[in-house]
């Protein structure tokens, strides 16, 4: 007696064949491995950061003074004013903020134009700047800017009494160094997963439909879910291999921070798995909408390009105009990138990034609902 037909074995066979075809596809290797590695190598070797300094403004800081206004008008400094003191201190320790500024008005000081009369006078303002060792390069930039502003203003008041507008006090919080690779690598990993999920899925199912391979499958006992699951397993396996390769290159070649070692590595792979599953939903949708292979790239780029540029892949979203930042923050790749950076550098566990995972789940539910409506078998 012949054995009953096994759709489980059929699924594995489809996955195996699909995985082999991926390895033979130059575009899959380029988008999943080569492009991300090129960016990692470039940023890893140059080692520099951006030119925007994120400066937290402490609650209660005096903002009605020329020093604050000069910092506000600087094109280099991004002032963060909407965080609590506790959150600012956490962000400073994690390297999310480059420094915290607190300008206090010396109400006990003598009037600027009053005679000294033998009594010591405090300057009208005291500028307290707390730096972090996690962002030493940007701290040096900020120190130069603040010192230059105070020197210019104090020099302008040299003929007055007291001969200074403000006194500068500086401290540094010593924490783990936040390197450029710690920002760049999670973004490039997200880039790889999004490319695999969208382009790989869209092209393969459109090709299977056009070449009548799916129609031939229907002449066999293979279930439809076996086709989808088999192709998905191949892409997920390839994406996780690529993610492992990227993480290992970053860790051992450029010192990428995996704060808890192997545990963090596994958590990063779990996040990669969740990310590629969600992004495959976009691929299914594109394959259903596209009429032929020539229409896949423009439609797929409408999905991927805004996320590559706006989701903190190459630089922080704080560099964008304030009206654009809310859009950046709700993109699925933004949630994945944020979760990966928190897990890798801050040592967060998966529960700590449940906020990002929840919104990724919502994106997944929404896009798969659209994919079911748009997907075509023939």
N, C-alpha and C positions, 0 to 999 in steps of 0.2 A: 504494500500500500504506500502511495506517495504521501509525503509529509504535507500538512496544510500550509498554504501560502502565508509567509510571515511579512507583514508590512514593517515590522521593526527592522528586520534584516534588509528590506528594501530601502528603508530610510537611511541606514548606515551605508549601504552601497551607493546611494545617491550622494551622500555627504562625502564619501571617499573620492568618488569621481569628480565631484565639484571642487574639492580641495586640490586635487591634482591640476585641474584646469586653472585654478587661481594662481598656483605656483608657476604655471607656464604663461601667465598673462603679464606682460611688461607694465601695463598701466596699473594693475593692482599692486605690484611691488613698488612702483614709483610713488604712488599716492600714500600707501600705507607705511612704507619704510624709508624710501630714499629722501623724499621731500622733508619729512620731520627730522631725519638725521642730519640733513644739510643745515637746517636752521639751528639745530642743537649744536652742531659743530661750530657754526659761525658765531653764535652768541656765547658758546662756551669758551671759545678762544679769545674773543674780544673782551669778555668779562665785565664790560661796563654796564651801567644802568641808564635809565632815562634821565631827562633833564628836569622832570617835574618833582619838586620836593613837597611831600604831603606833611603839612604842618597843622597839628591840632591846636585849637584855641581853647584854653582852659575856661571853664565856667566861671563867671565873675571877672574875667579879664577886662581891663579898660580898653575899649575899642574906639573911643573918641579922642584920639591923639594922633599926631602926625606920623609916629613910628608905625602904628598899625596900618594907617592909610597908605604909607609907602610900601609896606609888605603886601598889602591888598592889591596894589597896582602893579606889582612885579609879575612878569609873565612866567617866571620860573616857579613861584610858590603857589601851591594849591591849599587854601585854608579850609580846614575841617572844623565846622562850628556846631554841628548837629548831633554830637555824641556826648554821652554822659562821661563824668570824670573816670568812673570805673572802666568803661569801655575804652576810653583813650589810653589808660594805663596798660590795658591788655594789648591793644593794638601797637603801642610803643614797644612792649616786650616782644611781640611777635614780628616786628619789623613792618607792620602795615602802615604805621605812622613813622615818619623820620624824626620827628621832634614834637614837643609840646611847648607852646608859648603861653606865658602869663605875664601881662603888663599890669603893674599895680601903680596907682597914683599915690604919691607920698603926701598925704594931707597934712602931715606935721612939719613939712619943709617950709622954709621961709619963702615969701613971694620972690619971684625971679628977679625983680628989679629992686628989692629991698636991700639996704646996706647990711653987711655981714655982722658988724658990731661985735666981733670977737667970738661969735658962736658958730659952730660947724653947721653947714647947710647941706641937706640932702638934695639931690637933683629932683625935679618934679616927678619923674617916673623911674621905676625900676623894671628892667626887662629880664624876666627869668626864662631861660631856655633849657629844657631838659632833652638831651639827645639820647640815642640808643646805639649801642655797639653793633646792633644788627644792620645798621644802615650808616656805616662810617663815611662812605664817599659822599652821600647826600648831606650828611651832617656837616662835612667840611664846606660844601657849597653854601648851605644855610648860614654857617658861621661867618663866611666871607660876606654874604649879603647883609646880614644883620650888623656886623661890625662896620661895613662900609656905610650903611644908612646912618648909624649912630655917629660915626666920625664926621660925616658931612653935616649932620644937624648940630652936633656939639660944636663944630668949628664955626658954624653960622652964629652961634650964641656966645662966642668967646669974649665978646665985649660986654656981655651982660653978667649978672651975678645971680645965681652961681653960673660958672662957665660950662655947664653941661645940661643937656635936656634929659638924659637918662643914664642910669648905671646898668651895666650888663652883668648878669650873673648866669653862669652856665654849669650844668651838671650832666653826667652821662650815666645811663642805665646799661650795665653790662649784661648782654644776653647773647644767644647763639647768632652767629653771623648769617645774614640772609643774602645768599649769592644770587647773581643773575640767573644761573641755571635753575635755581629753585623756583623762579617765576616762569622761565621759558619752557622747561621740559613738560610740566603738566599741560600747558597750552598746546604744545606740539603733539602730545599724546592724544589730546582731544581732537586736534586736527586730523590725525591718523584715523581715529575711530569714526569720525563724521564722514571722512572720505570713503572708508570701507563700507560703512552702513548705507550711504546714499548711492554713490556711483556703482559700487560692486553689485548691490541688489538690483538697482534699476536696469543696468545693462544686461545682467544675466537673465532676468525674467522676460525682458523684452526680446532678447535673442532666442530664448527657448520657445517663446510664442511664435515668433516670425519663422523660425526654422521648423516649426511643426513638431518639435520634440515633445512638447506637452501633449499634443494631440495623440502622439504615438503612446505616451504613457497611459492615456485613457483607454487604450486598447488592451492594456494589461490589468491585472488585479491591483495595481498600485493605487492607494488612496491619495486624494489630493493633499491631505495634510502631510503625507510622507514626502511629497515633492517639496513643499514649503519648508518643513522641518529639516529635511536633508540639506537643502541649500543653505538654510540659516545656520545649521551646525558647522558647515564648512567655513562660512564667513566668520562666525564667532571664534572658531578655533584659530583661523588665520589671524584675526584681530588680536587675540590674546597672546599668540606667539610674537606678533609684532610689538605689542605692549611690553612684554617681558624683555625683548631685545632692547627697546628704547630705554627702559628703566635701568637695565644692567649697564648699558653704554654710559648713560648719564651718571650712574652711581660710581663706577670704577674709573671712568675716563675723566670726569669733570667734578666729582665730589658732590653729586646731587644728594640732598638730604632725604634719607629714609629713616626717620627719627627712631622708630622701634625695630629697625632691621627687617627681618623676614616677615614679621607680623604686618608691618606697614606695606611691604611688597605684596602680600596676599590681599590686603584691603584695597590696594591700588588696582589689582587685577579684578576684584569684585566690582569696583566702580567702573572699570573698563567694560566688563561684561554687561552691566546695566546700561551703560552709555551706548554701546554698539547695538543692543537690542532695541532701544528707543530710536536710534538713528536709522535702523533698518526699516522702521515704519515709514520714514520719509522716502526711502528707496522704493518700497512697494507702491507708494502713492505716485511717485514720478513714473515708474514703469507702467502704471495704469493710465496716466494722462498722456504720456508720449506716444505719438503716432508711429515714429520710426527712430532708428538709432541717431540720426542727425538732430533730432529734437530733444534727446536726453540731456546733452551737456548744458544747453541754455536753461532748461527747466531745473536741472540739478544745481546749477550755479546760483539760481535765484534762492535756493534753499541754503546752500553752503557758504557762498561768498559773504553775505551779511554777517553770518556767525563767525567766520574766520576773522573778519575785521573788527567786529563790535563786541566780541565775547571775552576780551582779555587774553587772546591767544598770543599776541606779540607785545602788547603793552597794556598798562592798566586802563580801565574804562574811565578813570577820573580825568584823563586827558581830553575827553570829549566834552562838548558843550553841555551845560546842565539840563537842557531840554531833551537831549538825546540819551542821557544816562539811564533814565527809567526804562527805555526800550532795550538798552544793552542788558539790563539786569534781569529781564524776563526771558531771554533767549535760552533754549535748553543747553547749549554748549557753555554758557556762562555758569549755570548751576553745576555742570560737571567739572569745569575748570576750578571753580571755587572749592568744591568738595575735595578734589584731588590735592590742591595746595594746602588745605587744612589738614588733611590726613598725612601728607608727606612731611611737611615742615613743622606743623604745630603738634603733631602726635594725636590728632583727633581720631576717635573710632567711628564706626559707621553710624552709631546712634547720634553722635555729635553733629553729623552732617545730615540728619534726618530731614531738616528743612529743605535742603537742596534735593535730596532724594524724593521727597514728597512732590515737589514741583516737576521733577523729571518724570515721575510716575504719571502726573496729570498730563504732561506733554505726550507721553507714550499712549495713554488711553485715547486722547484726542486724535493723534495722528493715525493710530491703527483703526479708529472708527472711520476716518476719512479713507484710509487705504482699502478697507473692506468695500466701500462704495465705488472706489475708482479702479480697483484691481480687475484685470481681465485675464481669463484663461486662454481665450482664443482671439 
